[in-house]
Amino acid sequence: MHVAVIILNWNGRKYMEQFLPTLIQYSKDEAEIVVADNASTDDSVSFLRSAYPDVRIIQNSENCGFAKGYNLALRQVEADYYILLNSDIEVTENWIAPVIELMEEDELIAACQPKIRSFHEPKKFEYAGAAGGFIDKYGYPFCRGRIFLSIEEDHGQYDETSEIFWATGACMFVKAKLFHQMGGLDDDFFAHMEEIDFCWRLKNNGYKIMYCPHSTVFHIGGGTLPKASWRKTYLNFRNNFFLLYKNLPDDRLIPVFTIRLLLDGIAAMKFLFQAGFKDFWAVTQAHMSFYRSFGKIKQKRKGLKHGTMKDVYGKNIVVEYYLKGKRKYSQLNLTKFYLE
């Protein structure tokens, strides 16, 4: 069995200097290590060639984002399992074997993530993935251990192996054959939520996404776009509409988009009065981009299986969080997950 760890790098020399030694120490006997460089303008490539000549380098001709960057690179990597790993992650001893062992137990397990904790606050989960991802019935993502900006400390409350809705792209284990069968990540997303779309497509084809608590990594987060970036706001709102339209059941399209137009309008006004014009304009531009892309997204939908709502939270997480004060996954009504 061949496992490949693939890091997509863009101007991330500082992270490779910091985290590659540990990655090599804890992975060299179990996996090939590949760095896919997205046309970095720093000296990432020359540094790698000098300091780590045994690390394979794949060079993309341009910075084509997370989704396309990985798609281009993984076409050149032959393996049974891919591990998509952010450059700003510190791995720990025995981080690979427990996940691979879990995935080998069931041919329907297509992707899996480990426990993701914060590098800067190690007792806490990390925003991008925590203990496994979910979405609510209107497409808002959240995690066990993280709802919006409320992040829990890890007290072992999520130490059971569980089926989840999406595995974080910060550290995603995926069966290589299925990655390619599903067409990989959607290039049009560029970055953000492409892993949710990918996992939803897998689930719509009958596969499982899992969380493995017996493997832990530590993530800095925000290495490419900071949380306060208007560009991140734009991508998150636009890509959320992309993934909803591609994957929702037919009978959910009109109800969901009707409510989301209202909620996105409220969010835009909130940004305008609290964060300034840039984020307000980012939401507006996100919607305009979706409408301009509608024909293309509609064609993609026609070529996909869609319909599963399994593991989708059947209430509105915005209402649960902001109006009802539910800050933790354990406070949600867990009987309200769709079971079909």
N, C-alpha and C positions, 0 to 999 in steps of 0.2 A: 504494500500500500504506500502510495506516494502522497505526501502532504506538502503543500507550498504555502508559505506565508508571504503575502504580497502587500507591500507598503506603497501607497500612492503618495508621492512627494511633490510638493511645490514650494520651493524656497524654504525648506525645512532642515537645513544643515544643523541648526542648533538642537533640534529634537533628535536627529540621528546621532549626533555626538553624545547626547545625554542618554538615549535609550537603546541604541543598537548593541552596546556591549552586553546588557542584561538579556536582550532578545536572543543574541547569539548563544550566550551561556546556557539559557534554558530551552533552546529550540534546536540547536545544531544537530543533535542526535535523532531528532524526530521529524524535521522538516527542512525543505529547501527555503532559503530566504531570498526574496526578490524585491528590488526597489524599482518601481515604475515611476519615472520622473516626468512630470507634466510641464516640460520646457521651463525649468527653473532658471531664474536670472541671477541667483546667487551661485556660489561655487559648490553646490551640493554634489554634482556628479564628479568633479575633480577630487573632492574630499573623499568620496566613497572609493574611487579607483585607487587612491593613495593609501587610505587607512584600512579599507576592507576589500581587498582584491578578490576574495572568494565570494562576495555577495554579487549575485547576478543583477545587472542593470538593464532595464528596458527604457528607451527614451522615446517619449511621444513628441511629435513635431511641434505641438502647440499646447497651451494650457486649455484643455477641452473639458475641464470640470471633473467632478468625482465620478459621475456615471460613465461618460464616454471614455474618460481616462482609464478606468478599470476595464471596461469592455475591450478597448484596444490592447491593453496589456495581457489580459487573461486569454486572449486568442493565441498568445505566444507561450503560454505556460501549460505544460501537460502534467496533470496530477489527478488523483482521485478526489482529493479534498482541497479546496481553496480556503485560506483564512485571510479575509480582508481586514487589514490592521492599520489604524491611524498611526501616523508617525509620532504623535504625542502621547503614546501609551507605554507604560511600564508593565511588562509581564512579570509573572511570578513563577516559582518553581512548580513543575508539573501542571502547567496551564493548558497543555494541548491534549494529553492522553485522556482525561476524564470526558472531554467533549466528544472526541472521536469514538471512544468506547460507547457512549450513549447513542450516537448516531448510527453506529454499526448494529445496534440491537434491533432497529426497526427501519425497514427499507422506505417507509413513508416519511421518515424524518428527513427533511430537505435542508434545513438550516437551523443554526443554534447559536446562542450567545452565552458567554460566561457572565459572572457577576461583575458589574462595572462600578468601581468605587472611585472617589475623587482623589487625584494625586495630591492636591493641596490641602484637602481635609479628609484624610484617609479613613476616618470613622464613618464618613457619610457616603451615600451612593452618589454617582455622578449623573448629571443631567441627561446626557445622551445615552440612554439605554437602561441604566440602573439595574433592576432585577427582571427586566423583560418588558416589552412594549405592548400597548393596546391602543385602540381608538374607540371613541364613543360613536353613537349612531349618526352624528353629524360630521364625523371625520376628524375630530380633535384628538391628537395623540397625547398619551400620558403613559406613565410607567408604574410598575410596582416599585415604590421607593421614591417616586417623583411625580407630583402633579403640578403642572405649570412651574412656578418658581419655588415651590415648597419641597424641600429635599430632606428625606429622613436619614437618620443614622442607622447603620446596619447593626442590629442586635440579634441577628439570626432569624428574623421574622420571615424571611423569604429564602429559607435554606432547603426547600423541597424542589426537586426536579419537576418542572411544570411545562405544560403547553401554553404558548403565548400567541399573540397576534403578529408581532413583528420583532425581529432581531436587529439590533443596532448595526449600522454600517461601520461604526467605529471599531468593532471587533466581531465580525460575522464569519462563522464557519459554514460552508456550503458545499454540498456535493457537486463536484465540477460538472459531471454529466448533466445534472438538472439545471445548473446555471446556464449552460449553453442551450439546452432544450427549451428553456423558457425565454430565450432571447436576451439574457443578461439584464442589466439595469437599463432603464429607459434614458437614452441620450438626451432627450428633450428636457429632462429635469435639471440638468447641469449639476446641481448640488442641492441637497436637503430633500428628505422624504422619498428619495428613490428607493431606499431599502424597504420602506413601508409598502410602496407600490409593488416591488418585487415579491415580498412575502405574501401580499394579498393575492397576487397572481398564482403563487405556489398553492395557497390554500384553496383557491378556486379550482385547482386541478387535483384536489384531494390529498395534498401533502401537509405535513405538520411542521410547525416552527416551535423550537424548544428553548428552554432556559436551563442551563446547567450550573448549579450553585457550587459545584466542587472545583471550579476553576475561577480564579479572580485576577482581574487586571486593574490597573490604576490609570485614569485618563485625566489629562489636563483640560482638554475641551477648549473650543473657540480658537484653535490654532490658526485657522484660515480666515474665518469671519467672526469677529467678536459678537457677543449676544446683542449689543446695542446697534449693530450695523443695519442701516436702512436696506442694504442689499439682501441681507438675511431675511428681513421682514418681507420684502418683495418675493423672494424665492419660496418662503414658507407658505404664503397665502396663495400664490400662483400654483405651486406644485400640489398643494392640498386639493385644489379644484381639479387638477389633472388626475390625481389618483382616485378621487371620488367618481368622476365621470367614467373613467376606464373600468372601474371594478364593482360599482354598486349594482344590486339587482334592479331590473327594469322598474318595478313598482316602488322603488325608493328614490328614484332620480328627482322627480318633481317635488316631493315633500322635503327632501334634504336640501336641494338647491334653493327652494323658497325660503327656508329658515336661515340658510347660510348667507344669503344676500342681506337679510335683515341683521344678522349677527356681525357680519363683516362691516356693514355700515356703521354699527355701533362702535366696533373696534376702531374704525378709521377716525371717527369723531373723538374717541378717547385719546388716540394718538395725537390728534390735532391740538387738543387742549392740554395734554400732559407731556407729550414728548416732542412736539413741534411738527413743522410742515413736512419734513422729509419722510417720516413714517406714514403719515396720512397719504402722501403722494405715492408711497411704495405700495400701499393697499390698492389705491386707485389703478396704478399701472399694472398690478398683478391681475386685476379683473380684466383690464383691457387686453393684456397679453393672452389670457385664457380665451376671450372671445375671438381674437385674431387667429388663434390656434385651433378653434373649435372643429373645423373640418378635418384637420389632421388627427385630432384626438378621437373624433367620431369614427374615423376609419380604423384606428387602433382598437377601439372598443369592439367593432364588428369582428375582429380577428381573435378575440379573447373569449375564454369561458369567464362567466361572471355570475355572481349571485350569492356566494356564501356570506352569512353574517355570523358564523360561528366565532366565538370569543370577542365579538363586538359588544361594547357596553351599551345597553339599551336605554340609557338616560343621557341627559346633556351634562357633560362634565363641567361646562362653563357655569351652569346654574348650581351644580353640586358644590363647586369650589367657591364661587364669588358670592352666591346668595345664601347657601346653606352652611358655608364654612367648613366643608369637608376637605381637609388638607392631606389626608393619608389614604392610600389604597384600601386599607383595612376598614376605613369608615364608610366606604361605598357599599351600596346594596348589591352584594355579589350574586344575588339570585336574578339580577336584571341583565345578565349576559345572555345574548342570543345563543340558543343551543342547537339550532338546526344545522 
